Structures are given as structure tokens and as C-alpha cells.
């Protein structure tokens, strides 16, 4: 085994992020062993603390699922950055930091005297990442965003849902999470370069560009062929069928038949080998054109069988076929359980709960997760320990609403 | 010359499809030297039919060749391949051939990273699993990214990104009110796995630069996607309630929806989260009498009467242009977005000003517009340096200059068709 503390142990991250995009980036850093100190507004803290969902739908800033999931393994201190003492204190912390991540609107860091040139003058080795919906420059830089905006301006929404209905948003906070993931990757690349150059730098990540990266299949269809994207319900609009979600006896399954061999196997599975030579249904393209007719053939077969029966039989024939779990079923998933995916964490107020686990398994040092911090939980540790304040200083800072 | 963040990192990219190639491309864009090792490849369709309707997305996008013309070498003209593999070199190696395998191992001995997204059995069948590669390069970083991971009862299950989105739980959160789970119209978990793969590899590279120790990374594309809805899963564990599908509505904000605009299938999203934003929206709508009714007077009440509210707002948006609405609403401080088509993204003035799309020449497709680098590093910016390689374009260079084979040995491999510059005759399309 490698370092018991984690692959990024020794790395100090100052986390000025809030809501979802920035916290996903710093969450990953913390999980790999970096020391991540989250800096929150005195009083309210990260707005994600007020968003929920909450246990029993009862709002409590220490019990928001969004906050608890995205801030595992971090420390929390409070600091009022609208005061000179606050920004001066931050600069003292920056001296020994390696990474600063923030996701304020463009211009906010500059207004606090904390834009990259000023931060660089305090610590030239610092890698600073800024995450916004539209980036630090360009005509939309001040536009407001949310998840629906992220899905909309990057084309994914236009391709989700029924053609005769409104386009649909995707699941949860995908645009924000993806911008956070991009920021993580960029910060690690910058840290790698810093090992030889000794220099930090600034990174500009936008939700719009991160999500556009995820839409390249459809984008390529415009840049190369000039065909406009479409929605095709639960079908993947590639003129091939079935790449869809189907109802079956006890739930839903997902089938993606792409190659001729896979569709031949599907015909064998549903006991219709005659369809191989059928001019209307034999090829992926012809099945796309006659997809309603094909669905009428396959649906009765599926409705007589359970998800489990179908997936097992289909995978035996190497057909890409999976079940569509509810959350209850996902927590019981055999594969995830066999791989010890889930992580149980104890929290003093929320109690013991199960969290989604590591996105990948590193064999030197596995991801390490501890519960999210209470608001300002580490004030004393950081201000007295790292910055050498006395307990009296702490009281004074609190009274002046600086922490 | 500007320095590049990942200069000096050599990556052997054995991936196919979208998930692996886009991850390796991210590293190539930031300066890594990426060698695509291919043979039975994913350079387009096995047999190409001309689309019946060259403007119909569904009929052209699985065979996206410029001008809908596969040409005599479709494997060098396929749009998605060329998009996902720019900045890379191509080496064709039949890894079931002993000499090719030896050449590959020589490359491993002088490389930093090996990335593959086969089913778990494939690399072992080649005799090229991590344990074997470690013998020739103890500090190699090896990432395997199969659908469901390298262990567990379902490790051999085959899947595409289109299967992962439903089976990772994401579809359970998408849909119109009602029982049917929806998936997005794209293989979203593919690039997600690729970018999580980059995260793992760069973490391992950073660690190795400090310690000299390499490692094996097991990335389940399914697990990388499950974590994307971690907050919703935690909420389920707290409350034992499945998510309620509500189209584009929000649990407590209203309006929060998509509204039909002028034109065919044109939409705008509008979100109001407080009274001030509501006032701005009302002002833009010309303060109609309905907007002043008491039931629309505060956030909670607007949420309770959102069926009516959405009806009124749709009447206002339906005769207006979706792009114009986005700009007008945003200028007034209301969160709004046009629902972009793929064309809208490519032609967007904001992305244009940020230089996101870039045109680079390609010998078989001419100058073509490609997606850019999505992260802007101030001192080591990523670049689009060169088009995706022709199949086997760098065979001679790589085998002679890097692997150190003689002229005769290279010719012999060519004669055996162990290295090629076009897909082998038996090629039936992408192997999965």
C-alpha cells in the first residue's frame, strides 16, 4: 500500500466554494487525502446547507443531503470576506496553501481584492481554480445559472424527452458536478506542472464548456453533417433500434443493440430468429424506421419476464442489457455491494447513513471519506492551531462577525 | 513556446467508443503524448449506407461523414472518431500477434500510462493485464474502465453509456409526471467515465512524481455515474422516498419550467427564486393584470398555482424568439436559457468569443471545426495541435524510432497484416 493518508496527502486546499459545482471538485481532493478547509460565511454558511433535501423535510443547515454529500472529508471554518480583516486572514491562510478553489460570480473575487494577480503576489505557487456557469470572460459571463440552464445551453436538454412534448432536464445537478470534475482534472494537471516549474496558475472552468464537452456526439453531427439534433423519447436518436428503455413484468430494462451480431442475439433471445432476414426489422436502420412495429413484437415477451430473468439471459448472449433500478433497488444492487461501493458514515446530528462511494478504485490508497463538517467546526483548530490566534482573539473575531 | 502542463507524459490509449478516447484526449490537449493503439477499431460503421435524408439527424448521426460521404477510406473520415482522437498518434497493432505484443511491451517500458476500456477479460486474454505490464515497467499507471468494474458478479456484463445512465439510477430522476423513467438522448455516462478516468490518472501521476510508485486503477463506469446523484441517494437513505418525476418543475421554486417559443420546437427555460426576480419578469411581460393577482403574490403561492402560472407565461413566450428571450430575461436578472440545439452551441457568440470551437485542417476532410479545450489554464493552456491520425499513420515512426525495430521487421509485420493502415477485411464494426 502507498501513503496511508492518501495520494494527495500534504496538499492544502482552501475551499471558497458553495452550492454544488465547486464542492464536487474539492470533495474529490479531500477524498484523495488533501487537507481541504472549507471557508463559509458566518451565520448562514454554504447556501447548500439551506437547500436540502432534509431528513423528514425539516430544514436544518446541518442536515442538508446536498451539503452532507458534497462536503465529506472537509474541515469548515467561518470567515467574513466582506471585511478587510476577513480578506487579510484569508491571505495569511493562502501563504501556505497549494490550491484555492472558488465558484463566485465573475468579478466577486476581484471586488474582495482576491483575484488571481493579487493571490499570486501572496503565493506564486498557488493553483487557483474559478468555476462559473459561463466562464470569466465573454458576453454571458454575468448571466445567472442553475442546473436547468446548464442542461439547456449545452444541447443535452433538447435531446431529452418526447418529440411532441417539452424537452426535459436531466438528473439532479449534472452540469455542476461535471464542471467540478473538470476543475479537479485541471487542478491536478496544474499541480503536476508545478512540481517541475515551481509556478502556480489560474484555471477558468465554465459549466457551459464542461457540459458542451459531453455533447460532442451531437455537436459533431452539426460540424460534419449539418443535421439538427432531435428528441426521440426513450430512444437514442442514432437511427438504430433498440437503444431504449422497455417496460417488463416487474420494472424497466434498458437494451442497447448496436452491432448486427447484437441484434441477431436479440432475435434469438426473444425466440424470433426469423426476423434476421426480415426486410422491415432485420437491420438496425430498418428497425428504427419501424420501431413501433418491433416494440409490439418484443413487449409481450418482455412483459412475461422479470428484469432479472431478462438481464441474465441477454447478458449470456452478450447483449448490452441492464435493469433500471429504483433507488431502493440500487442500494441492494448485487454488483455494487460485492464491490463494497457504499460508504456508511456517522454524523452527530443526522445519524448513520449510506453515501455513494468512490468513482474509481486506486490500488495504492483507496478513497477515504469522513462526514461533512458542522458550520465552523474547525475554527479553533485552524485559527488557533495554524494561525496562532489565542482563544481571546477567537472571541473578538466572533464578536466582530469576522468568523 | 508556451509550456504544456502534461508535457513529457506518454500515454498508450487502447480505448474505443467515447468514454476512453475522450479521457485520453483531455490529456493530449494538455500536452501528453498519446499513442492510440488500435486494430479492430471504432473508426465508423462497417458498411456505410448513404442516409436516406441527409438532413435527418437520426439517419446521419451514426454515420457522420463530412458531406454525408464516407469516401473510399471511411475509417479516416468518420466525424466522431476524428473529434475524439485529435492530438494523438495512431499505431495499429494486432495484439494477438506475438511480435506486436513484444512491440507493445517495449512501448509500455517507456510509457507512463496505459488506458483501456475493454471488458475485464480482454487484456488478460492478450496476456497484457496489469501484472504482466508491471513486469516490464514497475511504475506504470494502468487504468481499466469496464462498464461494471474488474470484480464482482456482473464484471463481465456488456454495456454502453446508454445502458449505464438508467442502471446507475439517473433515469429514476428523469421524466414527465408518471411512472416512466427517461434517459437523455445521449450516452452521457461515457464522457463522465472518461473525465473521472482522467482524475484518477492525474492523481496517480502526481503521486508517482512525488514517490516513484505507479498503480492500478479500477474504474467502473457504472460507479462513476452513481456518484453523480449522491445527494439524491443520501436523501433516499434518510427518508426512504423515491424521487418524484415532475418534468422540469422544482420542489419549491416556481416558475421553474420550459416554455414554448416562436418557431418549431423552440423553448426557453425560466426560473424565479424570489419576489425581486418575479417583479423583473412581470415588468418584462408588461405587468399584465393576472400577474398582479394575489395568488401570484409570493413564492409559495406561485408554486401552489404553477399550472395556471405556466399557462400564462407560455402565452407570453409563445410568440417570441427563444434566444432573444434568454438575453432579455438575463439582462433583467432573471435566470433563463434558450434550449440550444446542437447547431446553436456551435454558432454561439459567447463560446465564439472564448475561442471554444477551433478549425483545424484534416487531410481527408479539409478544414473542420472541432470542440475545444474545456478548461482554461492561464500559463499552460491546452491546444488543438493536430488532427486525428489516419489509421496507422505513425506505424513506421513509432515502430522504428521508438520501439527500435529494423526496416525488415516492420516490412514483415506489414506483410503479415499485423500492422495495417486500413481495417482488416474481417472487420464487422466496433467490437464490444
Interface residues (C-beta under 8 A of the other chain):
Chain A: X2 X3 X7 X8 X20 X28 X32 X52 X53 X54 X55 X56 X57 X65 X66 X68 X69 X70 X116 X134 X135 X136 X137 X138 X139 X140 X142 X143 X144 X145 X146 X148 X149 X152 X153 X154 X155 X156 X157 X158 X159 X160 X161 X162 X163 X165 X166 X167 X168 X169 X170 X171 X172 X173 X174 X177 X178 X181 X182 X183 X184 X185 X186 X188 X189 X190 X191 X192 X193 X195 X197 X199 X201 X202 X203 X204 X205 X206 X208 X209 X210 X212 X213 X214 X215 X216 X217 X218 X219 X220 X221 X222 X223 X224 X225 X226 X227 X228 X229 X230 X231 X232 X233 X234 X235 X236 X237 X238 X239 X240 X243 X245 X247 X252 X254 X255 X256 X258 X259 X260 X261 X285 X288 X311 X315 X318 X319 X320 X321 X322 X323 X324 X325 X326 X327 X328 X330 X331 X334 X335 X336 X338 X339 X341 X350 X353 X354 X355 X356 X357 X358 X359 X360 X361 X362 X363 X364
Chain B: X3 X4 X5 X6 X7 X9 X18 X22 X26 X30 X46 X49 X51 X54 X55 X56 X57 X58 X59 X60 X61 X62 X64 X65 X66 X67 X68 X79 X80 X83 X84 X143 X148 X149 X151 X152 X153 X154 X155 X156 X157 X158 X159 X160 X162 X163 X164 X165 X166 X167 X168 X169 X170 X171 X172 X173 X174 X175 X176 X180 X181 X182 X183 X184 X185 X186 X187 X188 X191 X192 X195 X196 X197 X198 X199 X200 X202 X203 X204 X205 X206 X207 X209 X210 X211 X213 X215 X216 X217 X218 X219 X220 X222 X223 X224 X226 X227 X228 X229 X230 X231 X232 X233 X234 X235 X236 X237 X238 X239 X240 X242 X243 X247 X248 X251 X256 X257 X258 X260 X265 X267 X269 X271 X330 X333 X334 X335 X336 X337 X338 X339 X340 X341 X342 X343 X344 X345 X346 X348 X349 X350 X351 X353 X354 X356 X357 X365 X368 X369 X370 X371 X372 X374 X375 X376 X377 X378 X379 X380 X428 X429 X430 X432
